[in-house]
Amino acid sequence: MKLNERSLAFYATCDTPVDNSGFLYKKGGRHAAYHRRWFVLRGNMLFYFEDRASREPVGVIILEGCTVELVEAAEEFAFAVRFAGARARTYVLAAENQAAMEGWVKALSRASFDYLRLVVRELEQQLAAVRAGDCAPPPRRPPALAPKENGCACAVWSAEPPAPGPAPAPGPGPAPGPAGPASRSRPGPPPPLPPRRRVSEPNGPLHAASFVRLHQQYGQEVRALRSRWLRSRAQP
């Protein structure tokens, strides 16, 4: 495979977003020393530069037919890019911290076209299952929450009437006595919710009514319900 150096340099430094970038320590091919290089991942090509301000890459690694795995090396947070073959080279890299190492390993493992081919194949199978009607039914909506009992009621609108519960059976316990001070201090039931009805204005449809008139109309109803609730709490 022949690569044009000018085209590679332009692709490595163009303004399009990169898949990943950052400093890594790269082990030399013939020497055991590590050199700090600026790495840029674009697609399945991993470029590395002398520093971040360099305009031409020192080298490029084509990430096809390789595996990315953690290794034990002199540098901490090291990992290797291995290629199949007896004479293939193994690139040993090291990140500056644990998070950077995990990010690079994940990005490099997903950079090859072989990985993308597997993802596309999986998506095609899912699409075929959906078209054939073999997909699982969509999850049902959870039931509406009941009003809270801390003095604030949650307005839960539902078109289904509540199911009547069984009447409590009379037990052998003592008959209820007169209400005492302790029972008076308990908070009463929450205020009743306004009944559902069509949103309309007595003098015309909704689009013809102004916001002020609607606010006044429904505000009176809310105040009346709140007054009724306060009176029920004040009664012994």
Number of C-alpha atoms within 10 A of each C-alpha: 2 4 7 7 12 10 9 17 17 13 14 24 15 11 8 9 8 13 15 15 16 15 18 21 21 23 22 13 12 6 7 10 12 17 14 17 19 21 24 22 23 17 17 18 19 21 24 26 20 16 15 14 8 12 14 18 21 14 14 17 13 13 23 15 12 18 16 21 13 16 16 11 14 12 18 16 20 24 22 21 20 17 17 12 8 6 7 10 12 16 16 23 26 27 23 15 11 12 10 16 20 14 12 22 19 12 17 21 16 17 20 19 14 14 13 12 11 11 13 12 12 12 12 12 12 14 13 13 13 12 10 9 10 10 12 8 7 6 6 6 6 6 7 10 9 10 14 11 12 9 12 10 15 13 14 10 11 10 6 6 6 7 6 6 6 6 6 6 6 6 7 6 6 6 7 6 6 7 9 9 9 7 11 13 11 9 12 16 13 18 18 13 14 12 7 9 6 7 8 13 15 8 8 9 10 14 9 10 14 10 11 8 11 14 10 11 13 12 12 11 11 16 11 12 15 15 12 13 16 14 9 13 17 11 8 10
